[in-house]
Amino acid sequence: MEKPRNTVVNTAGITVAVANGPGRAHAARGGGMRRELMRKSFHMSSMALPLFAWIAPRAVGLAVLVPLAVIAVVVDSVRLRFRGPRYVFLRATRTMLRVHERRGFAGATYMAVAYATALLAFPQPIAVAGMLYNALGDAAAALVGKRWGRHRTSWGKSWEGYAAGMATSMAVGFAVPGIPPAAAVIGAVAASTLEFLPLPLDDNLRVTLGGALACWLAATLL
């Protein structure tokens, strides 16, 4: 069978070759994987915040996380309101942002708010677990689903990614001292399910706070 040829396009005097067929699809998948790796590398680097929140006294953790959340909200609000800051912000972050984040709050802002809220609302071990559900469990689900996902839902998520996210979140729950095993399992199931389902609320909020809430309820009631 003849291989698809590249299409040569002349636009404004600039000639470029555009890959057709499987080559184009492969390039698109490669670009999507690189973009996801960049996003999830940032996601996993946020693990430093729950580790800090675990080591530091609660008051010190709040003194850091709450101002970070406020600064993130202010920066995003300014960026959305004024053209100049928006231009600078998008030039620096466009390759990492999803389309809806260019016209709304970025995922990093929701993450900062979620982490600060978790430490305000829950006991320290459970707040840390909720943050790690997001930093590690969500990242594992996205990367495994993107690379090895074969069985996909109608909304695009894969069951392989779901399983990887749940396994990582369970490991997190068992690793954090002070969380009963049953609560660790329930929190992991809740966090990974909230990440998996196509819900309207930003996943940084629902994974961190929903997972922590489920873990806290299980630890309190069981």
N, C-alpha and C positions, 0 to 999 in steps of 0.2 A: 504494500500500500504506500502511496506517495505521502511523504511527510508534509504537514502544513507549512507553507512558506511564511516568512515574515512579511508583513505589509509595510511598505514604505510610504510615509505620510509627509507632505510638505506643508508646514504651518508657519506663516509669516516669514518665509524664506529659510526656515530651519528644517532640515530633513532628518527625520528620526525613523528608526525601524521599530515596528510594534509586533511583538510576538503573537502568533495566532495559535489556536488549538491547544494541545496539552501543554506546550511551553508556556503559554500565557497563564493557564490555570495553575501550573506549578509555581510560576513567579508570584502569582497572587497569594497562593497558600504560604509560600516562603515569607513574603512580606508581612502577612497576617501573623505568622508565628513569631517573627522577629519583634513585631510591635507588641504582641502579647508577652514575650519574654521581658521586654523593657518595662511594661506595666507591672508585671508580677515580681520583677526584681525590686522595684520600688516598694511593692506590697510587702515582700519578705523583709526588706530593710526596716520596715516599720516595726519589726519584732523587737528592735532596740527599745521602743517605748514601753511595752509591757514588761520587759526585763528590768528596765529602770523602775517602773511602778512596783515591781516585786521587791527589789533590793532596797529602795528608798522608803523612808517613813511615809505613811499615807498623805500627811499634810504636804510633804515635799513633792510627792507625785502630783498632787492636785495643783500645787503652785507652779508646776511646769506645764501640765497637760491643759489646764483651763485657759491660760493665756495663749498657748499654741492654737487652741480651737478658736478663740476670739480673733486672733491675728489672721487665721485662715479665712474666716468668714468675712472679715473686713477687706482683705486683699481680693477675694473673689467678688465681693459686692462692688468694689471700685472698678475692677476689671470689666464687669458686666455693664457698668453705668457709663464709663468713659472710654472713648475710642483709643486714645494714646496708650494707656496701660493695657487695654485689651490687645492691641497690636503687638506690644512687647511680649506679653504673656503667651500669646498664640505662637509667635515666632519661636519661642523657647520650648514650648511644650506640645506643639501641634501633632507631632508623630506619636505621642503617648495618649492624647485625648480621644475619647470617643465622640461621635458627632453631637450627642445631646449635651456633653460637657462643655462644648464650645459656646453654647447658648444658656448654660445653667451652671450651677455649682459643680466644681470638679470633684472627682471621687476622693481626692486627698483631703478636701475640706470636710466631706461627710465622715471620712475616717477620723480626722482630728476631733470632730464633735462627738462621734461615737465613743472614742477612747476616753475622752474627758467625762462623758456622761456615765460610762460604765464604772469608772472609779468613784464617781460621786454617788452612784445609786446602789452599788453592790459591795459585799465584803471583798477585801483585797484579792484573795485567791480566785474567786469567781470572776471578778473584773479582769484579772490577768488572763484567765482562761478564755473569756469572751474576746479579748483583743487578739489572742493567739489563734482562735478559731478563724478570725478574719485574716491575720497576717500569713498564716501557714496553710490552714485548711482550704480557704478560698483560692489561694495561689495553686495548691496542688490540684484542685478540681479543674481550674482553668487550663493549666499546662498539660495535664494528662488528657483531658478532654480534647484539647486542640491537637495534640500529637497522636494519641492512640484511640480517640473516640470513634467507635464504629456504629454503635447503636444509639441513634439520636431521637430526641423527642420532636414534636411538631414545632417547638419554640427554639430549637437549635442546640440545646444542652445534650450532653452524652451521659449514658449510664455509667460508663467507665470513669468519667470525671467525677460523677456523684460518689461512686465507691471510693475513689482516691481521696476526695475531700472528707468523707466520713471517717475513713481509716486514720487520716492525719489528725483530724479533730479529736478522735478517741485517744490517740497517743498523747495529744496535748493534755486532755482532761486527766489521764492517768499519771502524767508527769508532774502536774502541779500539786504540791503538797496541800493537804487540807480539804480536798474534794473527794467525797465518798464515791466508790466505783459506780454505783447506780446513777448518781448525778452526772458523773463523767460521761456515761453512755448516753443518757437522755440529752444532755447539753450538746453532745456531738451530733446526735441524730437531728436535733432541732436546727443547729447551725447549718449543717450540710443540706438539709431539706429546704431551709429558707434561702440558701444560695441557689439551689437547683430550680426552684419554682419561679415562674415568670411574674413576680409580684411588682407592683409599681414603685415601692419604696426602694431607695438606693441600697445596694447589697452590702455596703460597708456598715450601714446602720442596722439592717435587719440581721445580718450574720453576727455582728458583735453583740448587740443588745438583745436580740431574740435568743441567741445561744446562751448568753449569760443569764437571762431571765429563766429559761427552762432549767438550766443547771441549778440556779438558786432555789427555784420552786421544788425541784427534786430533792435537793439537799435539806430543805426545810421540812418537807412533808413526808418523806420516806424514812 
